[in-house]
C-alpha cells in the first residue's frame, strides 16, 4: 500500500495539505517527513509487524506517522484522543506496541505504563512539537520502503467496546487499498479534487476513507484540526468535496451563512459514521440544492455500501454494495436469508473485510460464517429497488412483551413531529414486559412540547407495543467523538425507569 499511497508523493511539488492559515505542505515535503519519521521508528527498534500506537491531536506530522508506519511495515494503531489512562493501559497491554506517541501533556501519566511494558514513548502535539518531531529533525529523509504482501496487516482499529472489552480489528494492506479504489470509482474522485477534511484521523472515516482516497488519486486536503463552523464556512470556497458526520451538516444548516451560493461550486457532500436523519437530508437539499450521499461502514469492514453518485440518493438508506462487496440479510438464528423487505442481520463478504480480531481467535470464529461472510451485528433490510436501510444494532433491539421493536422506526416517527430536534429510543428492564420502550427527546429551541403530545401523535402511527411507555427530555443526547448516540449510556441513565417503588 505504501507504493500506491506514499511513493507518488515524492515527485509532487504541489500542495497535498492546506492548513487553515493558508500555508501548504507539498507532496514531496510530506514524503520527506514520512521518511524522517520512518527512520526514527526504525532507530527505536520497530520491525515489520510491530505495532505503533498514536494518541495525539490531528496534524500533518501525525499523518506522516501513519505513512511512516506503512513504509516500515509496522501496524498503525490510532487511538481516540478521548481515551483515559485506564483505557490506554488496556490498549497498550493488549497490542504491545514497540512505540507509542502521545501528547506532551500526557507523557508524565503514560511514562510509567510505557516503561512497565517496554514501550518507547514519544510525544507529538497538534502544533508539531514534541520528541518525535525533535528526533525526526535529526534523522535522514531517505528511507527504503519495506516490501509488504497484500495480506500483511497494516493497522489495528479498536472497536468502541460498549459491551465487553474492546476488540482490535486487524486490517490488511489489501483491505485498505481495495476499499480506497472502490470509493474512488464510486465517488468519482480525481486529482482535481480538494477535500475539506475536518474529521479526526484516529478513526477509519478520517484516515482510511478520506485520507487514503485523496492520496490514491493525487488530490488535496484542506486539513483542519477539528470541525469549526466559522472555519469550515471560510474554507468551503476552496473545496470541491466534503466528508463529515451528521452533526457537521446539522450545524452548518443552523448557520444562516450556509447558503446555496456558498455551496454552488461543490461537487459532493458525503455523510457517515452515524445515521443521517432523513429530515437533515431533506433540509440540506432544500437549502443548498445538494443531496448528501450517505454510506455505511464499520471498523471491521471499512466502507461496504454507498448511495449512488449518479441516480437517486435515497434519504434514510445507505445505498448499494460497493464494487467487489457482497451483502446479504439473514435470520439471526438460522443464518438463512430473509425475504425482500424483511429485517435481519446484515452480513458482508469482500476484500474490504478485516482479517479478524487481534489475539481473539475464538471471537473471530464466532463472527464469521463458514462461507466467509462477516456477521456485522447490524439490523437491516433491502427494499425492492435494492436500497439498504440500517435499522439499528442487534444489541439495541427492544423485545417488549415478546414483540420486536426496532428503535429506528420509533425514532423516525418521533423525529418528524414539530418541536422535536432528535430522539433516541432504548429498551430498559420492565417487570411485566421484559423490556419497556423508552424515548429520550431533544426539543427544538423554544419548543414546549410535552410527553403527552408525543404519545398522542404516535397513536395510530405505531402499533401499541411499539409506542414508548415513558418519554424523557434531555438538552442533548450523549455522543461519542464521531457523533454516534451512545445508547448504552442512555440505558444506564434510564435503567430504573420502570422500577416499582
N, C-alpha and C positions, 0 to 999 in steps of 0.2 A: 504493500500500500504506500510505502514511502516513495517508491518510484513514481506512483501515479499522482500523489498529492504534494510531496515535498520537492522532489527533483526539479519539476518545471519552474519552481520559484527562482532557482539560481540565475536564470537568464532574464528574469523580469525586472526591468528598470522602472516600470510604472508602479503606482500605488496599489498595494493589496489591502492595507488597513488605513482608514481615515479616522482620525481622532476628532472628538467634539470641537477642539480648538482649531481644527483645520490642518494640523500637522499630519504628515503621512509617513507610512513605512512602506518602502518598496518591497517587491518580492525578493530581490537579491539581498536586501538587508535582513529580512525575516529568515531567509535561508542561512545567512552567515550566523545570525544569532542562534538558530537551532543547532548549528554545528558547534558553536562555543559551548552551549549547554550540554550537548551530547558528550563532549569531551569532559565536562565537569562530572557528569553521571558516570562515565567510564572510570575516571580517576577515583570516584567513590566506591568502585567495585561492582558497578552494575553490569551484569552479563545478560545475554539474550534469555528471555523467560523470567527474569527478575521483575519484581513489581516496584513501581514508583508512584507514591501517593502524593496528592496535592490537595490542600485545603487553603485556598488563598483567593483574594479578590481578582476579578477579571482584568487582564492586561495583555498587551502584546507579548510580554515575557512569559506569562502563563500559557498562552497559545504556543509559543516557541518551545516550552517544556513538553507539551503534548507531541509536537513534531519531533523533538529530540528523542522522545521515547520510541516513536516509530523508526527512527534512524538507528537506534541502538538495539532494537529488538526487544525492549522492555515492555511490560504490560502497564499501561497508563491506568491509574486508579484515582479518578476525580471524586472529591468528597464535598458534600454540601457545606457551604460556609456557616450554616446554622447548627451543624452538629456540635454537641457538647463534648467536653473532655472525656466523659464516661463513654459516650458513643464512639469517639475516636479510638479510645483504648480497645474497644471491641474490634473495630475495623483493622487497626494496625496489628492486633494479635491474630486475627483470622487470615489476613492477606500476607502478613510477614514481608512487608516491602523492604527492599535494600535501602531506599532513600525515601524520606518524607519531606515535603516542602509545605511550610505553614506561614502564616502571617507573623511578622516580628513580635506583635503583641502577645501571641500565643506561645512563643518559644519557651518562656520560663515554665509554663504549665506543662508543656509537652516534653520538655527535655528529660525528666526522669522516666517517662514512659518509653521514649525512644532509646535511652541508654539501657534500660532493662531488657529491651527486645533486640538490641544490637542494630538499631536503625540509625543511619546517618541523617541528621536533622539539618535542613537548610531553610532559609527564610526568604520570603518574597511578599511584597505588598502591591497594592494597586498603583502606587506611584513609582514602581520599578526600582525600589530599593530593597536591600537585604543581602544576605550572604550568597545566595545563588547568583545574583547579578554581579556581586564583587568577584566571585570566582570566575564567572563567565568572562568578565572583562580581561582577565589574565590568561584565559585559555585560547588556544588556536582556533580559528574558524574552519579550518579544513578538517573534515571528518568523512571517512569512508563508510557509507551506509551499510549496515549488516543485512545480508540477504535473508529473507524470511519466506516460508511457504504460505500459500493462501489459507491453509487450515491452522497455521500457528496463531496463537492468541495475541490480540492487540490491546485489549482493555478488559477491565472488570468494572461493572457498574453494580453497586449495591442497591437492592430494592429498598423501598421505604420502611419495610419491617413493621407495618401496622398490626400484624398478627405474628407472634413468634419472633425469632431473631432474624435480622436482615440477611438476605442471601445475595451472594456475589454472582451476577450473571456474566459468564465468560463469553466475550465476543471476539471472533477471529478477524483476520485481515479480510477474508472473503465476505464475512457478514457485513462489515462496514463499507467496503468498496462496492460490492454489488448493490447495496442499498443506495449509495450515493448515485450510482449510474442509473438506477431505476427512477430516482427522483429527478435527476437531470432530464431524463426522457419525458417523464410525466408532466413536470412543471415548466419545461422549455427554457431552462436556464442556459445562459451562454456567457462568453467573455464580455459581452456588452452590459451585463447586469451589475448593479450596485445594490447590495442588500443592506437595509437598515437593521443592524444587529444589536438589539438591546437585551438579549437573553443571557443568562449566566452560562458559563462554559463548564460547569461541573455536572451538567445534565445532558442527556442524549440530544435533546432538542437544539440547544445552542451549539453543541460541539459536533456531534456526529451527523446531524441533519444540516443545520445552517452552514457551519464552517466547512465540513467536508464537501458539500455541494459546490460552494463558491470556489474552493481551492481546485476542485476537479475541473471546472470549466475555465479557470483563469479569470474569474471576476473579482470584484472589490467588495469590501465590507466597511460600512460606517460603524466603527467598533465602539459602542457606548458602554460605559461601565455598568449601567443599570437603566431601567425604564424611568424616564422623567418626562412628563408631558411637555413641558416647555422645550426641552432639548429635542425631543422627537419631532415636534412641530417645526422647529427651526431646521432640522436636518432632512425632513421629508423631501424638499425640493431637489436634493442631490441623489435621491434613491430611485430605483426602478421597482424594488420589491421589498416587502417586509414580512418577517415571520414573528409571531407572537402568541402569547397565551390569551385566553378570552378577556382577562381583566385589562390587558393592553387596549383592546378595542372598545370596551365599555368606557374606559377612562377617556379615550380620545373622543368618543361620542358625547361625553359630558362637558366638552370644551367647545365654545362657540367658534373658536378659530379653526376648528377642524371642518373644512368645507369641501364642496365638490371642486372648487377651483384649486385648492391646495393639493388635491389628490388626482387631478385630471391626467397628469403625466405618468402616474404609476401603472405598472404592468400587472402586479399581482400582490394580494394580501393573503397570507396563509395563517391559519389558526390551528393550535394543537395543544397537547399536554393535559388538557381538561376539556370537558364538554362545553361547546359554544351554545348558548341559549338561542333558540330559534328567533326570539324577539330581537336579540342583538344582531343576528344575521340580517333580518329584515330592516331594522333601523339603520344599519350600516349601508345597505344598498340604497335606501331612501335618501340618506344624507350625501353619499359620495357617488352613487352610480356603480360602485364595485360590489360584486358578490364575493364575500370571503370564501376562500377554498379551505374546507375543513378536511383533516386527515386523521388517521388513527395509528397509534403505535404504542410500544411499551419497551421497557429496558431490555427485555429478553429478545425482542424481535426488531428493534428499531422501528422503521415505518413498514406497515403492512397494507394499508389502503389509502386511497385518496379520492376525493371528488374530482371530476374531470376538469382538465384545463379548458377544453372545448366541450360544450354541452352544458346541461343543467347541473349547477352546484346546488344540490337539494338541501335546504335547511333542516337541521336535526339528524342528518345522516353523515357517514364518513366515506361515502362513495363506494368504489370498487377495489378489488385486489390490485396491487401494483404488478408490473410485469415480472413474471417468474415466481409470483407468490400464489399459493393455493390456500383457499379458506373453505371451511365448512362449519355448519351449526348443527350440534348434536345434542341428543338427550344425555343429561349428566350421568345417569346410571348405566344405561346400556351402551352408550357411545354410538348409537345409530342416528343417522342424520334425521332431523325433524322435517316436517312438511314445510313448504314455502310459506313464509309469513309467521311461522310459529317461533317462539322464543326458546333458545337453548344455549349451550356453552359454545363459544367461538374457539375454533382450533385453527392453527396456522402451520403451513409447511413451506419451506423455500430456503434459498441461500441466505436470507436475512436472519434466520432463526439461530439463536445462540447455541453454544456447544454444551451447555449445562451449567449447574451451579457449582461454584468453587468449593471443592472439598466436601461436597454433599452428593455423593453418587446415588444414595437411596432416594433423596428428594428429587434428583434429576430423573431417575427412573419412573417415579410416580407421575411426573408432569408430561411424559411423552407416551403417545400411543405406539403400538408395535410397528405401525406403518410410517412412523416418523413425524406425525402431527404433534405439535405442542399444544397443550391444553392451557389456554390463556387465563381462564377463570373469569372472563368477561361474558356477560349475558348479551346476546344479540339476536337479531332477526334479519332476514333478507327478503325484500319485497319483490313483487312481480317484475319490476324493472331491473332487479339485481343490486339495488342500493342497499348498503348495510347500515343498520342502526344499532348503536351500542345502547343497550337498555340499562346496564349497570354492572357492578361486580357481583359475582355469585354470592360472595360473603355478605353483600349488602341486601340480598333478597330478604323480604319480610314474609314470614309464614304465620298468618294470623287465623286462628280457628281452622287450620288445615288448608287454607287457601293461600296461593302465592300472590304477593303484592310486589310489583316492580316499582321501586321508588321513582324512577324517572317518569313514569306515566302519571303519577300523582303530582309530582313537581311541575310537570308540563301544564296541568290544569290550574294549579295554583298560580304559576308564574304569569299566566295570561290575564289574571284578574287586575283590574285597575287598583293602583295603590300598592302593588307588590313589586319590589325590586328584584328579589330572587327568593328561592326557598330550597330547603333540603329536607328529605324525608328519611327517617330511620325507624327501625323496629327496636323496641325495648321490652323487657320481661313484663308479661301480663298474666295474672293469676288464672283467668278463665280461658284466654285465647292463645296462651303460649307466648305470643308476641303481640304487642299493640302498635298501631301505626301512629307515629308522632311526626308532626310537621313543624319545622322551625322556619320562621318567615322574617325576612328583612323588608320593612316598609320603604316605599318611596319617600323622599324627604317631604315633610309636611302632611303626610297621609295619617289619618286617624283610624285606619282600617282595624276592625276588631275581629276576634276569632269567630264569633257567631256569624258575621257576614261572610267569612270564607267558607264556613261549613254550609251555610245556606246556598252559596253559589255552587258548591260541589254537588249538592243534592240534585240528582237527575243526570249529572255528568259522569259520575263514577258509581260503580256498584257499592252497596253499603259496606262490604268488607274491606274495600279499598280506601274508604274515607278515613281521614285522621280521627283518632279517638282523643287526641289532645293537640292543641296548637300553642306554640310559644313564639315569642318575638325576641329577636336579637338585633343589635345595631349593625353587626356584620357577622358573617359566617367564618369559622376558623378555617384557614387555608394553609397549605404548605407553600414552599417558595416558588413552585411552578403554577400556583393558582388553583390546585385541586382542593375541593372542600374535604376537610378531614372528618368523615362520618364517624370514625372511631372515637374522635374527641367528643362529638355530639352525643354518641351513645353513652359515653361516660358521664357527661353532664346531666343527661335526662334519664339515666338508668333507673331511677326510682320514681319516675313519673306516675306509675300506676300502683305504687305501694299503698296498701290499705293500712292506715294508722289505727 
